[in-house]
Amino acid sequence: MANENTLKLRLEMKKKALEEANAAYISLLSGGVKSYAIGSRNLTKLDLPQLEETISKLEKEIDYLEAEISGGKRRKAVGVVPRDW
């Protein structure tokens, strides 16, 4: 396990990446340019499904890092199946 300072640096990096991903998502939703070319150079932005996946992944990683810093573990979902004995 990494020390607390390293975890905080990772957390800040992930938060900045999440802000950028959210900004790109909003830009694409508002009709922003998806791709363009200038001369021989091409630029292609991510499409919406990829951005949604990236945002979801970053949110999970942020939750995990915050839990590690606070000293706890991530909560896990547990399914319960009721049975009639």
N, C-alpha and C positions, 0 to 999 in steps of 0.2 A: 504494500500500500504506500502511496506517495504521502509526503508530509503535507501539513495544512497549507503552507504557502504555495506549494505546487498546485494543490487542488483549487485554491482561490484564483490563481492565474488561469488555470484551465476554465474555471467557471466564468471569469470575465471574458475570455476569448469566445466561449460558447454563446454568451449573452450578446456580444457584438455580432456574431455570425447570425444569431436569430433575428436581431434587428434588421440586418441587411437582407435576410431571406424574406422577412415580412414586408420590407419596402419593395423588393422585387415582385412579390406576389401582388401587392396593391397596384403597382405599376402595370403589371400585365392585365389585371382585372379592369383597370381604367382605360384599356385600349393602347397601352404602351407598345412600342415596336418590339416584335419578337426577334427579328433578325434583319440585318442590312449589310451591304457591301460598299466599301469605298476603295475603288481601284482593285487591287488584287487582295485586299484584306477583307475578311468576313468576320462578323460578330453574330453569334446566335445566343439568345438568352434561353434559360430553362423554360419548359412548358409548365402549365399549372399542376398536373399530377406529380411531376418531379419535385416541384416546389413544396407541395403539400406534404410529400413524403419527407423531404429534408426538414421542414418545419417541425413535423411530428417527432422525428429522430432527435433534433436539437432540444426540443422540450423535454423529452425523456432523459437525455444526457444531463441537462441542467438540473432536473429533479434528483437524479442520482448523485450528482456532485454536491448539491445542497444537503442531501441526506448524509453523505460521507463527512462533510465539514461539520455538521451538527452532531456527529457522533452516532447517529442512528443508522439503521439499515432501511432500504427501500421497503415499502409495504408491498406485500404480495397478495394478490387476489386468490381466494380459496373458494372452491365450489363445494357446496354441501348438497348431498342427495338424500332427501328424506325417504325412509323405508318403513313399511308397515310390517312389523314382525308378528 
